[in-house]
Amino acid sequence: MNQKLEISPNFTIEDIHKIREYHHEITKNMTSEEFHAYYRAGTERGLKRIAEIREERKLKSQQD
């Protein structure tokens, strides 16, 4: 699947269905190892972003 996922600005129920279908198409032929690696990588990116946001907030609160 080489399509780009298009989400509406209002984020509707249809968008949730699109996301689920998109991820299903991406992962349906993956081995267990590939599947876990795919989601592990996403988790790591998410955790990294959370840490960045926390650090930004910490720095901002120290400036105030």
C-alpha beads as a LAMMPS data file, in Angstrom:
LAMMPS data file: protein, C-alpha beads

64 atoms
63 bonds

1 atom types
1 bond types

-500.0 500.0 xlo xhi
-500.0 500.0 ylo yhi
-500.0 500.0 zlo zhi

Masses

1 110.0

Atoms # bond

1 1 1 0.000 0.000 0.000
2 1 1 1.698 3.167 -1.180
3 1 1 -1.158 5.547 -0.544
4 1 1 -0.768 8.394 1.892
5 1 1 -3.277 8.408 4.703
6 1 1 -5.552 11.450 4.397
7 1 1 -7.195 12.586 7.634
8 1 1 -9.853 15.292 7.641
9 1 1 -9.270 18.471 9.677
10 1 1 -12.317 17.603 11.807
11 1 1 -11.141 14.033 12.606
12 1 1 -14.340 12.061 12.160
13 1 1 -15.371 8.467 12.777
14 1 1 -14.633 7.876 9.101
15 1 1 -11.041 8.918 9.747
16 1 1 -10.782 6.296 12.490
17 1 1 -12.030 3.682 10.010
18 1 1 -9.483 4.891 7.438
19 1 1 -6.648 4.611 9.965
20 1 1 -7.674 1.099 10.982
21 1 1 -7.957 -0.027 7.354
22 1 1 -4.636 1.606 6.472
23 1 1 -2.824 -0.164 9.300
24 1 1 -4.502 -3.448 8.449
25 1 1 -3.326 -3.206 4.848
26 1 1 0.213 -2.405 5.959
27 1 1 0.461 -5.196 8.512
28 1 1 -1.692 -8.002 7.100
29 1 1 1.171 -9.855 5.393
30 1 1 3.830 -9.195 8.021
31 1 1 5.429 -11.958 10.023
32 1 1 5.095 -11.769 13.796
33 1 1 8.605 -10.383 14.040
34 1 1 7.928 -7.698 11.434
35 1 1 4.622 -6.817 13.098
36 1 1 6.220 -6.368 16.503
37 1 1 9.142 -4.392 15.071
38 1 1 6.729 -2.107 13.191
39 1 1 4.769 -1.234 16.326
40 1 1 7.864 -1.130 18.553
41 1 1 9.364 1.521 16.256
42 1 1 6.183 3.585 16.472
43 1 1 6.150 3.243 20.237
44 1 1 9.751 4.390 20.463
45 1 1 8.996 7.449 18.319
46 1 1 5.997 8.262 20.513
47 1 1 7.958 7.897 23.749
48 1 1 10.752 10.050 22.346
49 1 1 8.251 12.774 21.425
50 1 1 6.670 12.627 24.897
51 1 1 10.122 13.073 26.464
52 1 1 10.782 16.061 24.168
53 1 1 7.476 17.699 25.119
54 1 1 8.178 17.170 28.819
55 1 1 11.625 18.704 28.436
56 1 1 10.186 21.691 26.542
57 1 1 7.613 22.242 29.296
58 1 1 10.270 21.907 31.987
59 1 1 12.466 24.496 30.263
60 1 1 9.510 26.822 29.753
61 1 1 8.467 26.598 33.409
62 1 1 12.030 27.368 34.503
63 1 1 11.991 30.516 32.352
64 1 1 8.748 31.779 33.911

Bonds

1 1 1 2
2 1 2 3
3 1 3 4
4 1 4 5
5 1 5 6
6 1 6 7
7 1 7 8
8 1 8 9
9 1 9 10
10 1 10 11
11 1 11 12
12 1 12 13
13 1 13 14
14 1 14 15
15 1 15 16
16 1 16 17
17 1 17 18
18 1 18 19
19 1 19 20
20 1 20 21
21 1 21 22
22 1 22 23
23 1 23 24
24 1 24 25
25 1 25 26
26 1 26 27
27 1 27 28
28 1 28 29
29 1 29 30
30 1 30 31
31 1 31 32
32 1 32 33
33 1 33 34
34 1 34 35
35 1 35 36
36 1 36 37
37 1 37 38
38 1 38 39
39 1 39 40
40 1 40 41
41 1 41 42
42 1 42 43
43 1 43 44
44 1 44 45
45 1 45 46
46 1 46 47
47 1 47 48
48 1 48 49
49 1 49 50
50 1 50 51
51 1 51 52
52 1 52 53
53 1 53 54
54 1 54 55
55 1 55 56
56 1 56 57
57 1 57 58
58 1 58 59
59 1 59 60
60 1 60 61
61 1 61 62
62 1 62 63
63 1 63 64
